[in-house]
Amino acid sequence: MAKLIYMMNTSLDGYTEDEHGGFGWTAPQDEEVHAWIYEHVSSFRTCLYGRRAYETMVYWETAHTVPDQPRLLFDFARQWQAAEKIVYSRSLAEPLSARTKSSGLSILMRSAS
């Protein structure tokens, strides 16, 4: 049986977005933090996202093309690209990355009942 692992970056006081609604502040600025995250997500085969988190993470679809990228970030990009992604959204017209399916929230709610 597969495990469901929930992982999310938050501030110490529990916030997931900044005062403008952005998630950018959660991007690790430190190689040690990236290494810790990569160690934990490297076994993920499928990622479940809401639209806003997905739109932030889709950066990794092309991150491998950024010149002089540290090896760890290159490896994380490749791992993210290889994973299946399911985006739960009513407003995402079309996925922006490979190996991605978009599912309306009604599907999620129907399967929970």
N, CA and C atoms as a LAMMPS dump frame, in Angstrom:
ITEM: TIMESTEP
0
ITEM: NUMBER OF ATOMS
339
ITEM: BOX BOUNDS ff ff ff
-5.0000000000000000e+02 5.0000000000000000e+02
-5.0000000000000000e+02 5.0000000000000000e+02
-5.0000000000000000e+02 5.0000000000000000e+02
ITEM: ATOMS id mol type element x y z
1 1 1 N 0.842 -1.172 0
2 1 2 C 0 0 0
3 1 3 C 0.892 1.242 0
4 2 1 N 0.519 2.211 -0.798
5 2 2 C 1.286 3.45 -0.89
6 2 3 C 1.015 4.339 0.314
7 3 1 N 1.978 5.197 0.627
8 3 2 C 1.819 6.17 1.705
9 3 3 C 1.352 7.491 1.119
10 4 1 N 0.579 8.231 1.88
11 4 2 C 0.234 9.596 1.536
12 4 3 C 1.016 10.487 2.487
13 5 1 N 1.94 11.273 1.939
14 5 2 C 2.793 12.142 2.744
15 5 3 C 2.414 13.585 2.444
16 6 1 N 2.122 14.338 3.477
17 6 2 C 1.769 15.745 3.335
18 6 3 C 2.987 16.574 3.694
19 7 1 N 3.398 17.447 2.777
20 7 2 C 4.576 18.279 3.027
21 7 3 C 4.281 19.685 2.538
22 8 1 N 4.536 20.668 3.395
23 8 2 C 4.277 22.05 3.024
24 8 3 C 5.202 22.971 3.799
25 9 1 N 5.729 23.967 3.122
26 9 2 C 6.553 24.985 3.791
27 9 3 C 5.638 26.013 4.439
28 10 1 N 5.898 26.308 5.706
29 10 2 C 5.142 27.341 6.417
30 10 3 C 6.101 28.153 7.268
31 11 1 N 5.646 29.332 7.634
32 11 2 C 6.421 30.144 8.564
33 11 3 C 6.24 29.568 9.968
34 12 1 N 7.032 30.029 10.91
35 12 2 C 6.916 29.527 12.279
36 12 3 C 5.538 29.788 12.88
37 13 1 N 4.875 30.845 12.391
38 13 2 C 3.545 31.134 12.92
39 13 3 C 2.429 30.579 12.03
40 14 1 N 2.781 29.675 11.1
41 14 2 C 1.773 28.93 10.364
42 14 3 C 1.327 29.5 9.033
43 15 1 N 1.948 30.566 8.562
44 15 2 C 1.54 31.143 7.285
45 15 3 C 2.161 30.4 6.112
46 16 1 N 1.392 30.307 5.005
47 16 2 C 1.899 29.664 3.799
48 16 3 C 2.095 30.654 2.665
49 17 1 N 1.634 31.881 2.845
50 17 2 C 1.798 32.902 1.812
51 17 3 C 2.15 34.232 2.458
52 18 1 N 2.711 35.13 1.643
53 18 2 C 3.076 36.443 2.177
54 18 3 C 1.877 37.394 2.139
55 19 1 N 2.106 38.65 2.505
56 19 2 C 1.006 39.619 2.583
57 19 3 C 0.358 39.908 1.231
58 20 1 N 1.017 39.516 0.135
59 20 2 C 0.475 39.72 -1.209
60 20 3 C -0.099 38.425 -1.788
61 21 1 N -0.143 37.37 -0.993
62 21 2 C -0.674 36.093 -1.447
63 21 3 C 0.333 35.226 -2.176
64 22 1 N 1.612 35.604 -2.157
65 22 2 C 2.646 34.857 -2.865
66 22 3 C 3.271 33.759 -2.015
67 23 1 N 3.81 32.753 -2.707
68 23 2 C 4.487 31.636 -2.045
69 23 3 C 6.004 31.728 -2.179
70 24 1 N 6.516 32.688 -2.935
71 24 2 C 7.933 32.756 -3.254
72 24 3 C 8.861 32.741 -2.06
73 25 1 N 8.41 33.291 -0.956
74 25 2 C 9.267 33.345 0.235
75 25 3 C 9.588 31.947 0.767
76 26 1 N 8.8 30.938 0.386
77 26 2 C 9.036 29.586 0.908
78 26 3 C 10.15 28.854 0.163
79 27 1 N 10.623 29.409 -0.951
80 27 2 C 11.699 28.764 -1.715
81 27 3 C 12.974 28.762 -0.884
82 28 1 N 13.552 27.603 -0.636
83 28 2 C 14.775 27.537 0.172
84 28 3 C 15.911 28.331 -0.472
85 29 1 N 16.588 29.141 0.314
86 29 2 C 17.708 29.938 -0.163
87 29 3 C 19.034 29.303 0.221
88 30 1 N 18.96 28.158 0.81
89 30 2 C 20.111 27.518 1.418
90 30 3 C 20.247 26.095 0.864
91 31 1 N 21.449 25.708 0.459
92 31 2 C 21.644 24.385 -0.135
93 31 3 C 21.347 23.267 0.856
94 32 1 N 21.612 23.502 2.128
95 32 2 C 21.331 22.476 3.14
96 32 3 C 19.827 22.204 3.239
97 33 1 N 19.019 23.269 3.168
98 33 2 C 17.563 23.104 3.218
99 33 3 C 17.089 22.392 1.958
100 34 1 N 17.628 22.782 0.791
101 34 2 C 17.27 22.092 -0.449
102 34 3 C 17.616 20.606 -0.354
103 35 1 N 18.769 20.287 0.203
104 35 2 C 19.185 18.889 0.333
105 35 3 C 18.212 18.121 1.221
106 36 1 N 17.767 18.735 2.309
107 36 2 C 16.821 18.089 3.213
108 36 3 C 15.497 17.827 2.492
109 37 1 N 15.006 18.837 1.776
110 37 2 C 13.751 18.682 1.037
111 37 3 C 13.899 17.614 -0.031
112 38 1 N 14.99 17.669 -0.796
113 38 2 C 15.195 16.692 -1.866
114 38 3 C 15.238 15.267 -1.312
115 39 1 N 15.902 15.102 -0.192
116 39 2 C 15.969 13.776 0.435
117 39 3 C 14.575 13.239 0.732
118 40 1 N 13.678 14.121 1.17
119 40 2 C 12.341 13.691 1.554
120 40 3 C 11.401 13.512 0.362
121 41 1 N 11.562 14.305 -0.678
122 41 2 C 10.634 14.201 -1.812
123 41 3 C 11.158 13.316 -2.94
124 42 1 N 12.378 12.858 -2.86
125 42 2 C 12.946 12.081 -3.965
126 42 3 C 12.222 10.756 -4.194
127 43 1 N 11.487 10.282 -3.21
128 43 2 C 10.747 9.034 -3.392
129 43 3 C 9.308 9.266 -3.869
130 44 1 N 8.874 10.526 -3.968
131 44 2 C 7.496 10.806 -4.379
132 44 3 C 7.304 10.419 -5.84
133 45 1 N 6.262 9.67 -6.116
134 45 2 C 5.95 9.304 -7.499
135 45 3 C 4.79 10.117 -8.046
136 46 1 N 3.922 10.602 -7.149
137 46 2 C 2.767 11.401 -7.549
138 46 3 C 2.642 12.566 -6.584
139 47 1 N 2.423 13.751 -7.125
140 47 2 C 2.237 14.952 -6.301
141 47 3 C 0.827 15.475 -6.518
142 48 1 N 0.146 15.827 -5.434
143 48 2 C -1.195 16.399 -5.485
144 48 3 C -1.092 17.878 -5.16
145 49 1 N -1.676 18.721 -6.008
146 49 2 C -1.571 20.166 -5.823
147 49 3 C -2.926 20.834 -5.983
148 50 1 N -3.098 21.96 -5.304
149 50 2 C -4.12 22.915 -5.661
150 50 3 C -3.531 23.786 -6.763
151 51 1 N -4.359 24.566 -7.426
152 51 2 C -3.898 25.35 -8.566
153 51 3 C -2.762 26.31 -8.22
154 52 1 N -2.889 27.05 -7.134
155 52 2 C -1.872 28.06 -6.812
156 52 3 C -0.529 27.424 -6.474
157 53 1 N -0.532 26.348 -5.718
158 53 2 C 0.729 25.666 -5.404
159 53 3 C 1.332 25.087 -6.679
160 54 1 N 0.489 24.511 -7.538
161 54 2 C 0.975 23.961 -8.805
162 54 3 C 1.612 25.047 -9.668
163 55 1 N 0.952 26.193 -9.764
164 55 2 C 1.497 27.284 -10.577
165 55 3 C 2.837 27.774 -10.042
166 56 1 N 3.075 27.636 -8.753
167 56 2 C 4.378 27.964 -8.181
168 56 3 C 5.39 26.872 -8.516
169 57 1 N 4.996 25.625 -8.355
170 57 2 C 5.911 24.504 -8.572
171 57 3 C 6.237 24.244 -10.04
172 58 1 N 5.407 24.714 -10.958
173 58 2 C 5.636 24.447 -12.383
174 58 3 C 6.96 25.069 -12.863
175 59 1 N 7.531 25.95 -12.077
176 59 2 C 8.876 26.479 -12.361
177 59 3 C 9.854 25.335 -12.637
178 60 1 N 9.689 24.23 -11.908
179 60 2 C 10.634 23.111 -12.012
180 60 3 C 10.548 22.389 -13.348
181 61 1 N 9.512 22.658 -14.126
182 61 2 C 9.389 22.041 -15.448
183 61 3 C 10.529 22.485 -16.369
184 62 1 N 10.991 23.714 -16.184
185 62 2 C 12.072 24.238 -17.044
186 62 3 C 13.312 24.654 -16.252
187 63 1 N 13.34 24.403 -14.962
188 63 2 C 14.466 24.85 -14.129
189 63 3 C 15.791 24.245 -14.57
190 64 1 N 15.755 23.081 -15.191
191 64 2 C 17 22.433 -15.642
192 64 3 C 17.682 23.222 -16.757
193 65 1 N 16.98 24.184 -17.366
194 65 2 C 17.564 24.991 -18.447
195 65 3 C 18.248 26.26 -17.935
196 66 1 N 18.108 26.554 -16.652
197 66 2 C 18.727 27.749 -16.069
198 66 3 C 20.241 27.533 -15.991
199 67 1 N 21.029 28.433 -16.593
200 67 2 C 22.486 28.246 -16.57
201 67 3 C 23.059 28.293 -15.147
202 68 1 N 24.127 27.568 -14.933
203 68 2 C 24.866 27.555 -13.674
204 68 3 C 24.011 27.146 -12.475
205 69 1 N 23.025 26.323 -12.718
206 69 2 C 22.165 25.813 -11.653
207 69 3 C 22.981 24.834 -10.79
208 70 1 N 22.942 24.956 -9.479
209 70 2 C 23.626 23.955 -8.639
210 70 3 C 23.087 22.555 -8.939
211 71 1 N 23.922 21.558 -8.832
212 71 2 C 23.544 20.179 -9.168
213 71 3 C 22.299 19.729 -8.399
214 72 1 N 22.185 20.105 -7.151
215 72 2 C 21.048 19.712 -6.339
216 72 3 C 19.74 20.231 -6.931
217 73 1 N 19.739 21.472 -7.417
218 73 2 C 18.528 22.042 -8.004
219 73 3 C 18.212 21.375 -9.337
220 74 1 N 19.244 21.073 -10.112
221 74 2 C 19.068 20.354 -11.365
222 74 3 C 18.434 18.991 -11.091
223 75 1 N 18.947 18.281 -10.085
224 75 2 C 18.413 16.972 -9.724
225 75 3 C 16.966 17.064 -9.242
226 76 1 N 16.66 18.096 -8.455
227 76 2 C 15.292 18.277 -7.979
228 76 3 C 14.36 18.531 -9.154
229 77 1 N 14.791 19.357 -10.105
230 77 2 C 13.975 19.63 -11.292
231 77 3 C 13.674 18.347 -12.046
232 78 1 N 14.679 17.521 -12.239
233 78 2 C 14.48 16.255 -12.955
234 78 3 C 13.532 15.331 -12.189
235 79 1 N 13.644 15.303 -10.871
236 79 2 C 12.761 14.464 -10.064
237 79 3 C 11.329 14.971 -10.164
238 80 1 N 11.141 16.285 -10.104
239 80 2 C 9.796 16.872 -10.201
240 80 3 C 9.186 16.567 -11.566
241 81 1 N 9.988 16.682 -12.606
242 81 2 C 9.502 16.411 -13.96
243 81 3 C 9.071 14.955 -14.115
244 82 1 N 9.764 14.042 -13.456
245 82 2 C 9.472 12.611 -13.579
246 82 3 C 8.204 12.197 -12.824
247 83 1 N 7.841 12.95 -11.804
248 83 2 C 6.681 12.591 -10.983
249 83 3 C 5.376 12.881 -11.727
250 84 1 N 4.369 12.057 -11.457
251 84 2 C 3.017 12.356 -11.921
252 84 3 C 2.496 13.498 -11.06
253 85 1 N 1.698 14.366 -11.664
254 85 2 C 1.139 15.492 -10.927
255 85 3 C -0.369 15.542 -11.163
256 86 1 N -1.124 15.701 -10.088
257 86 2 C -2.57 15.868 -10.199
258 86 3 C -2.904 17.213 -9.569
259 87 1 N -3.592 18.052 -10.328
260 87 2 C -3.945 19.388 -9.866
261 87 3 C -5.456 19.439 -9.672
262 88 1 N -5.868 19.758 -8.464
263 88 2 C -7.284 19.902 -8.152
264 88 3 C -7.652 21.367 -8.252
265 89 1 N -8.435 21.679 -9.29
266 89 2 C -8.777 23.076 -9.539
267 89 3 C -10.028 23.166 -10.398
268 90 1 N -10.823 24.162 -10.13
269 90 2 C -11.964 24.468 -10.994
270 90 3 C -11.562 25.449 -12.086
271 91 1 N -10.438 26.131 -11.896
272 91 2 C -10.095 27.226 -12.812
273 91 3 C -8.886 26.969 -13.706
274 92 1 N -8.16 25.891 -13.503
275 92 2 C -7.007 25.602 -14.367
276 92 3 C -7.526 25.022 -15.674
277 93 1 N -7.369 25.794 -16.766
278 93 2 C -7.899 25.368 -18.054
279 93 3 C -7.132 24.177 -18.61
280 94 1 N -5.818 24.199 -18.458
281 94 2 C -4.978 23.156 -19.037
282 94 3 C -3.675 23.062 -18.256
283 95 1 N -3.181 21.855 -17.999
284 95 2 C -1.905 21.711 -17.286
285 95 3 C -0.763 22.394 -18.038
286 96 1 N 0.206 22.903 -17.293
287 96 2 C 1.339 23.629 -17.855
288 96 3 C 2.602 22.788 -17.887
289 97 1 N 2.49 21.508 -17.547
290 97 2 C 3.669 20.637 -17.488
291 97 3 C 3.304 19.233 -17.955
292 98 1 N 4.331 18.487 -18.295
293 98 2 C 4.141 17.095 -18.695
294 98 3 C 3.757 16.254 -17.478
295 99 1 N 3.195 15.093 -17.735
296 99 2 C 2.839 14.132 -16.693
297 99 3 C 1.888 14.732 -15.658
298 100 1 N 0.975 15.595 -16.146
299 100 2 C 0.079 16.324 -15.255
300 100 3 C -1.364 16.144 -15.701
301 101 1 N -2.225 15.871 -14.737
302 101 2 C -3.656 15.778 -14.978
303 101 3 C -4.337 16.834 -14.133
304 102 1 N -5.382 17.417 -14.679
305 102 2 C -6.164 18.385 -13.928
306 102 3 C -7.508 17.752 -13.607
307 103 1 N -7.898 17.818 -12.342
308 103 2 C -9.167 17.26 -11.897
309 103 3 C -9.947 18.331 -11.166
310 104 1 N -11.226 18.427 -11.495
311 104 2 C -12.085 19.368 -10.789
312 104 3 C -12.28 18.947 -9.353
313 105 1 N -12.597 19.881 -8.505
314 105 2 C -12.799 19.574 -7.085
315 105 3 C -13.965 18.63 -6.861
316 106 1 N -14.937 18.613 -7.767
317 106 2 C -16.079 17.722 -7.58
318 106 3 C -15.634 16.265 -7.577
319 107 1 N -14.59 15.929 -8.342
320 107 2 C -14.074 14.564 -8.355
321 107 3 C -13.515 14.2 -6.977
322 108 1 N -12.759 15.142 -6.389
323 108 2 C -12.177 14.917 -5.071
324 108 3 C -13.289 14.734 -4.034
325 109 1 N -14.306 15.59 -4.074
326 109 2 C -15.375 15.513 -3.08
327 109 3 C -16.203 14.245 -3.266
328 110 1 N -16.444 13.835 -4.503
329 110 2 C -17.211 12.63 -4.776
330 110 3 C -16.488 11.396 -4.237
331 111 1 N -15.177 11.351 -4.407
332 111 2 C -14.438 10.176 -3.96
333 111 3 C -14.318 10.12 -2.435
334 112 1 N -14.521 11.248 -1.767
335 112 2 C -14.421 11.285 -0.307
336 112 3 C -15.711 10.83 0.366
337 113 1 N -16.81 10.825 -0.366
338 113 2 C -18.085 10.457 0.272
339 113 3 C -18.397 8.988 0.159
